[in-house]
Amino acid sequence: MLSYALVDAFTHVAPEEAVVRLGRAIARVEGVIVDFAFFSDRAIRITVEMASGAIPRLREALEAGDVHLFDRCADSLERSAARPSSTKPVLAMLHVAFSDDEPLSFAG
């Protein structure tokens, strides 16, 4: 049975470079991209299948690539990381906004 992890984030890195960094982060956790969509030059949505035990490493890999998780999302992933690791598959739905220099906030 698949479960889901929602990963809402932003980056100030140029979109082309951000996509490269996202790919590296996904490869680092041995994830498989099962779907993606660009939203103009403002955001990307990527659905990644991976072992649920890889979620903490995904967060680390994203942050190493200058992809910053919104606080609410980071807290949620931290709680899931506290649970025992599992090899069961999980779909991580990454929503990454490409931001200029203006700060972003998540109202949801």
N, CA and C atoms as an extended XYZ file, in Angstrom:
324
Properties=species:S:1:pos:R:3:atomname:S:1:resname:S:1:resid:I:1 pbc="F F F"
N         0.830       -1.170        0.000 N   MET     1
C         0.000        0.000        0.000 CA  MET     1
C         0.884        1.245        0.000 C   MET     1
N         0.559        2.184       -0.867 N   LEU     2
C         1.310        3.420       -0.945 CA  LEU     2
C         0.777        4.436        0.051 C   LEU     2
N         1.659        5.216        0.607 N   SER     3
C         1.243        6.361        1.391 CA  SER     3
C         1.873        7.588        0.748 C   SER     3
N         1.549        8.754        1.282 N   TYR     4
C         1.941        9.994        0.635 CA  TYR     4
C         2.673       10.915        1.588 C   TYR     4
N         3.596       11.682        1.020 N   ALA     5
C         4.273       12.754        1.752 CA  ALA     5
C         4.174       13.997        0.887 C   ALA     5
N         3.678       15.074        1.462 N   LEU     6
C         3.581       16.336        0.737 CA  LEU     6
C         4.791       17.186        1.083 C   LEU     6
N         5.495       17.627        0.064 N   VAL     7
C         6.702       18.415        0.251 CA  VAL     7
C         6.519       19.746       -0.471 C   VAL     7
N         6.223       20.795        0.298 N   ASP     8
C         6.056       22.139       -0.259 CA  ASP     8
C         7.313       22.930        0.035 C   ASP     8
N         7.884       23.510       -1.026 N   ALA     9
C         9.168       24.166       -0.867 CA  ALA     9
C         9.320       25.306       -1.872 C   ALA     9
N        10.421       26.024       -1.714 N   PHE    10
C        10.761       27.079       -2.674 CA  PHE    10
C        12.268       27.132       -2.822 C   PHE    10
N        12.702       27.768       -3.893 N   THR    11
C        14.121       27.975       -4.115 CA  THR    11
C        14.318       29.312       -4.804 C   THR    11
N        15.468       29.917       -4.529 N   HIS    12
C        15.844       31.162       -5.201 CA  HIS    12
C        16.787       30.870       -6.364 C   HIS    12
N        17.088       29.601       -6.589 N   VAL    13
C        17.966       29.181       -7.682 CA  VAL    13
C        17.190       29.306       -8.994 C   VAL    13
N        17.872       29.665      -10.072 N   ALA    14
C        17.236       29.764      -11.387 CA  ALA    14
C        16.559       28.437      -11.734 C   ALA    14
N        15.394       28.477      -12.393 N   PRO    15
C        14.634       27.254      -12.665 CA  PRO    15
C        15.444       26.135      -13.324 C   PRO    15
N        16.271       26.457      -14.305 N   GLU    16
C        17.039       25.407      -15.008 CA  GLU    16
C        17.977       24.692      -14.044 C   GLU    16
N        18.668       25.464      -13.206 N   GLU    17
C        19.587       24.873      -12.226 CA  GLU    17
C        18.810       24.158      -11.124 C   GLU    17
N        17.672       24.698      -10.740 N   ALA    18
C        16.852       24.063       -9.705 CA  ALA    18
C        16.409       22.673      -10.142 C   ALA    18
N        16.031       22.532      -11.404 N   VAL    19
C        15.603       21.221      -11.912 CA  VAL    19
C        16.752       20.216      -11.830 C   VAL    19
N        17.954       20.656      -12.155 N   VAL    20
C        19.130       19.779      -12.047 CA  VAL    20
C        19.327       19.352      -10.597 C   VAL    20
N        19.226       20.308       -9.678 N   ARG    21
C        19.415       20.009       -8.259 CA  ARG    21
C        18.321       19.097       -7.715 C   ARG    21
N        17.095       19.303       -8.161 N   LEU    22
C        16.004       18.413       -7.759 CA  LEU    22
C        16.273       16.993       -8.233 C   LEU    22
N        16.735       16.864       -9.467 N   GLY    23
C        17.069       15.543      -10.002 CA  GLY    23
C        18.141       14.851       -9.183 C   GLY    23
N        19.148       15.601       -8.781 N   ARG    24
C        20.218       15.032       -7.943 CA  ARG    24
C        19.682       14.577       -6.589 C   ARG    24
N        18.812       15.392       -5.991 N   ALA    25
C        18.243       15.038       -4.693 CA  ALA    25
C        17.424       13.759       -4.794 C   ALA    25
N        16.646       13.647       -5.858 N   ILE    26
C        15.814       12.454       -6.062 CA  ILE    26
C        16.691       11.224       -6.284 C   ILE    26
N        17.743       11.375       -7.071 N   ALA    27
C        18.659       10.257       -7.314 CA  ALA    27
C        19.352        9.834       -6.022 C   ALA    27
N        19.670       10.800       -5.182 N   ARG    28
C        20.368       10.513       -3.927 CA  ARG    28
C        19.552        9.612       -3.008 C   ARG    28
N        18.227        9.700       -3.076 N   VAL    29
C        17.374        8.843       -2.235 CA  VAL    29
C        16.816        7.653       -3.011 C   VAL    29
N        17.370        7.449       -4.215 N   GLU    30
C        16.958        6.337       -5.076 CA  GLU    30
C        15.472        6.394       -5.407 C   GLU    30
N        14.983        7.617       -5.600 N   GLY    31
C        13.586        7.814       -5.962 CA  GLY    31
C        13.376        7.653       -7.466 C   GLY    31
N        12.147        7.387       -7.830 N   VAL    32
C        11.764        7.245       -9.232 CA  VAL    32
C        10.676        8.277       -9.531 C   VAL    32
N        10.925        9.141      -10.493 N   ILE    33
C         9.933       10.138      -10.876 CA  ILE    33
C         8.816        9.444      -11.637 C   ILE    33
N         7.591        9.578      -11.147 N   VAL    34
C         6.453        8.948      -11.805 CA  VAL    34
C         5.557        9.969      -12.499 C   VAL    34
N         5.749       11.263      -12.185 N   ASP    35
C         4.958       12.315      -12.824 CA  ASP    35
C         5.608       13.661      -12.539 C   ASP    35
N         5.465       14.594      -13.474 N   PHE    36
C         5.937       15.945      -13.210 CA  PHE    36
C         5.203       16.916      -14.119 C   PHE    36
N         5.171       18.166      -13.701 N   ALA    37
C         4.564       19.224      -14.507 CA  ALA    37
C         5.221       20.549      -14.147 C   ALA    37
N         5.465       21.358      -15.162 N   PHE    38
C         5.953       22.719      -14.953 CA  PHE    38
C         4.764       23.662      -14.962 C   PHE    38
N         4.844       24.685      -14.158 N   PHE    39
C         3.830       25.722      -14.148 CA  PHE    39
C         4.520       27.013      -14.555 C   PHE    39
N         4.552       27.218      -15.891 N   SER    40
C         5.249       28.349      -16.480 CA  SER    40
C         6.689       28.307      -15.977 C   SER    40
N         7.252       29.438      -15.641 N   ASP    41
C         8.606       29.452      -15.091 CA  ASP    41
C         8.558       29.751      -13.593 C   ASP    41
N         7.417       29.469      -12.978 N   ARG    42
C         7.209       29.815      -11.572 CA  ARG    42
C         7.267       28.627      -10.613 C   ARG    42
N         7.023       27.403      -11.098 N   ALA    43
C         6.983       26.262      -10.170 CA  ALA    43
C         7.064       24.946      -10.927 C   ALA    43
N         7.320       23.897      -10.169 N   ILE    44
C         7.318       22.539      -10.702 CA  ILE    44
C         6.661       21.623       -9.672 C   ILE    44
N         5.964       20.626      -10.185 N   ARG    45
C         5.391       19.579       -9.335 CA  ARG    45
C         6.003       18.267       -9.790 C   ARG    45
N         6.573       17.540       -8.860 N   ILE    46
C         7.200       16.252       -9.179 CA  ILE    46
C         6.664       15.218       -8.199 C   ILE    46
N         6.201       14.101       -8.712 N   THR    47
C         5.778       12.990       -7.869 CA  THR    47
C         6.860       11.921       -7.947 C   THR    47
N         7.362       11.530       -6.784 N   VAL    48
C         8.485       10.604       -6.702 CA  VAL    48
C         8.092        9.410       -5.847 C   VAL    48
N         8.335        8.218       -6.346 N   GLU    49
C         8.133        7.018       -5.546 CA  GLU    49
C         9.465        6.631       -4.922 C   GLU    49
N         9.419        6.351       -3.606 N   MET    50
C        10.636        5.959       -2.890 CA  MET    50
C        10.249        5.158       -1.657 C   MET    50
N        11.235        4.591       -1.016 N   ALA    51
C        10.990        3.902        0.261 CA  ALA    51
C        10.681        4.960        1.306 C   ALA    51
N         9.711        4.692        2.169 N   SER    52
C         9.331        5.691        3.160 CA  SER    52
C        10.483        6.030        4.101 C   SER    52
N        11.392        5.105        4.316 N   GLY    53
C        12.559        5.378        5.148 CA  GLY    53
C        13.511        6.390        4.551 C   GLY    53
N        13.313        6.733        3.273 N   ALA    54
C        14.187        7.698        2.594 CA  ALA    54
C        13.739        9.139        2.788 C   ALA    54
N        12.583        9.356        3.411 N   ILE    55
C        12.051       10.719        3.546 CA  ILE    55
C        13.012       11.654        4.275 C   ILE    55
N        13.624       11.252        5.383 N   PRO    56
C        14.567       12.173        6.031 CA  PRO    56
C        15.754       12.528        5.120 C   PRO    56
N        16.218       11.552        4.361 N   ARG    57
C        17.326       11.821        3.440 CA  ARG    57
C        16.887       12.728        2.311 C   ARG    57
N        15.616       12.633        1.888 N   LEU    58
C        15.112       13.524        0.848 CA  LEU    58
C        15.171       14.964        1.333 C   LEU    58
N        14.723       15.179        2.543 N   ARG    59
C        14.771       16.545        3.082 CA  ARG    59
C        16.204       17.071        3.082 C   ARG    59
N        17.143       16.274        3.553 N   GLU    60
C        18.551       16.680        3.579 CA  GLU    60
C        19.067       16.970        2.172 C   GLU    60
N        18.698       16.116        1.217 N   ALA    61
C        19.169       16.290       -0.154 CA  ALA    61
C        18.587       17.551       -0.788 C   ALA    61
N        17.316       17.824       -0.515 N   LEU    62
C        16.700       19.039       -1.045 CA  LEU    62
C        17.375       20.273       -0.457 C   LEU    62
N        17.564       20.283        0.843 N   GLU    63
C        18.174       21.441        1.488 CA  GLU    63
C        19.610       21.649        1.027 C   GLU    63
N        20.327       20.562        0.735 N   ALA    64
C        21.691       20.681        0.212 CA  ALA    64
C        21.695       21.344       -1.170 C   ALA    64
N        20.580       21.238       -1.888 N   GLY    65
C        20.456       21.855       -3.211 CA  GLY    65
C        19.791       23.217       -3.174 C   GLY    65
N        19.730       23.840       -1.993 N   ASP    66
C        19.113       25.165       -1.820 CA  ASP    66
C        17.620       25.167       -2.105 C   ASP    66
N        16.972       24.048       -1.813 N   VAL    67
C        15.511       23.969       -1.861 CA  VAL    67
C        15.046       24.008       -0.410 C   VAL    67
N        14.280       25.025       -0.063 N   HIS    68
C        13.893       25.279        1.317 CA  HIS    68
C        12.446       24.853        1.554 C   HIS    68
N        12.241       23.993        2.526 N   LEU    69
C        10.891       23.547        2.855 CA  LEU    69
C        10.182       24.608        3.687 C   LEU    69
N         8.887       24.773        3.433 N   PHE    70
C         8.095       25.645        4.285 CA  PHE    70
C         8.025       25.000        5.668 C   PHE    70
N         7.947       25.828        6.699 N   ASP    71
C         8.012       25.333        8.076 CA  ASP    71
C         7.011       24.226        8.367 C   ASP    71
N         5.767       24.408        7.950 N   ARG    72
C         4.724       23.407        8.231 CA  ARG    72
C         5.093       22.060        7.595 C   ARG    72
N         5.617       22.102        6.392 N   CYS    73
C         6.013       20.879        5.695 CA  CYS    73
C         7.218       20.241        6.382 C   CYS    73
N         8.193       21.047        6.753 N   ALA    74
C         9.384       20.522        7.432 CA  ALA    74
C         8.997       19.838        8.736 C   ALA    74
N         8.069       20.447        9.489 N   ASP    75
C         7.606       19.844       10.736 CA  ASP    75
C         6.928       18.505       10.486 C   ASP    75
N         6.121       18.439        9.442 N   SER    76
C         5.418       17.202        9.102 CA  SER    76
C         6.409       16.100        8.718 C   SER    76
N         7.401       16.440        7.926 N   LEU    77
C         8.401       15.450        7.527 CA  LEU    77
C         9.239       15.013        8.723 C   LEU    77
N         9.507       15.937        9.627 N   GLU    78
C        10.269       15.586       10.826 CA  GLU    78
C         9.504       14.583       11.684 C   GLU    78
N         8.192       14.789       11.807 N   ARG    79
C         7.374       13.839       12.570 CA  ARG    79
C         7.391       12.464       11.900 C   ARG    79
N         7.306       12.438       10.571 N   SER    80
C         7.313       11.139        9.889 CA  SER    80
C         8.678       10.477        9.993 C   SER    80
N         9.730       11.273       10.076 N   ALA    81
C        11.077       10.713       10.217 CA  ALA    81
C        11.270       10.078       11.580 C   ALA    81
N        10.510       10.527       12.569 N   ALA    82
C        10.631        9.979       13.925 CA  ALA    82
C        10.051        8.573       14.017 C   ALA    82
N         9.195        8.227       13.067 N   ARG    83
C         8.627        6.869       13.058 CA  ARG    83
C         9.688        5.879       12.579 C   ARG    83
N         9.544        4.623       12.924 N   PRO    84
C        10.523        3.631       12.465 CA  PRO    84
C        10.607        3.605       10.940 C   PRO    84
N        11.814        3.434       10.442 N   SER    85
C        12.019        3.383        8.990 CA  SER    85
C        11.329        2.174        8.395 C   SER    85
N        10.904        2.353        7.176 N   SER    86
C        10.214        1.289        6.462 CA  SER    86
C        10.707        1.274        5.029 C   SER    86
N        10.606        0.130        4.407 N   THR    87
C        10.964        0.048        2.992 CA  THR    87
C         9.724        0.085        2.112 C   THR    87
N         8.548        0.227        2.728 N   LYS    88
C         7.321        0.308        1.938 CA  LYS    88
C         7.364        1.560        1.074 C   LYS    88
N         6.781        1.488       -0.108 N   PRO    89
C         6.837        2.663       -0.990 CA  PRO    89
C         5.958        3.807       -0.516 C   PRO    89
N         6.425        4.995       -0.805 N   VAL    90
C         5.683        6.212       -0.518 CA  VAL    90
C         5.786        7.108       -1.748 C   VAL    90
N         4.742        7.848       -2.021 N   LEU    91
C         4.789        8.850       -3.082 CA  LEU    91
C         5.039       10.202       -2.422 C   LEU    91
N         6.137       10.810       -2.754 N   ALA    92
C         6.439       12.157       -2.275 CA  ALA    92
C         6.009       13.117       -3.376 C   ALA    92
N         5.096       14.010       -3.035 N   MET    93
C         4.624       14.996       -4.001 CA  MET    93
C         5.318       16.308       -3.707 C   MET    93
N         6.316       16.630       -4.532 N   LEU    94
C         7.101       17.841       -4.354 CA  LEU    94
C         6.469       18.977       -5.142 C   LEU    94
N         6.224       20.076       -4.454 N   HIS    95
C         5.745       21.296       -5.099 CA  HIS    95
C         6.792       22.354       -4.789 C   HIS    95
N         7.526       22.782       -5.806 N   VAL    96
C         8.624       23.719       -5.591 CA  VAL    96
C         8.367       24.983       -6.393 C   VAL    96
N         8.315       26.103       -5.681 N   ALA    97
C         8.140       27.404       -6.325 CA  ALA    97
C         9.509       27.997       -6.614 C   ALA    97
N         9.657       28.563       -7.803 N   PHE    98
C        10.878       29.272       -8.160 CA  PHE    98
C        10.656       30.733       -7.793 C   PHE    98
N        11.433       31.211       -6.850 N   SER    99
C        11.214       32.550       -6.321 CA  SER    99
C        12.349       33.481       -6.725 C   SER    99
N        11.998       34.728       -6.955 N   ASP   100
C        13.029       35.740       -7.128 CA  ASP   100
C        13.557       36.045       -5.730 C   ASP   100
N        13.921       37.243       -5.464 N   ASP   101
C        14.471       37.580       -4.148 CA  ASP   101
C        13.418       37.817       -3.082 C   ASP   101
N        12.156       37.887       -3.460 N   GLU   102
C        11.119       38.177       -2.479 CA  GLU   102
C        10.848       36.958       -1.600 C   GLU   102
N        10.637       37.148       -0.309 N   PRO   103
C        10.357       36.024        0.583 CA  PRO   103
C         8.983       35.424        0.289 C   PRO   103
N         8.876       34.127        0.497 N   LEU   104
C         7.612       33.416        0.298 CA  LEU   104
C         7.091       32.949        1.635 C   LEU   104
N         5.785       32.800        1.705 N   SER   105
C         5.186       32.198        2.892 CA  SER   105
C         4.083       31.266        2.430 C   SER   105
N         3.773       30.315        3.288 N   PHE   106
C         2.747       29.338        2.982 CA  PHE   106
C         1.560       29.598        3.884 C   PHE   106
N         0.414       29.894        3.273 N   ALA   107
C        -0.748       30.249        4.065 CA  ALA   107
C        -1.618       29.052        4.398 C   ALA   107
N        -1.355       27.881        3.820 N   GLY   108
C        -2.244       26.746        3.996 CA  GLY   108
C        -2.035       25.932        5.178 C   GLY   108
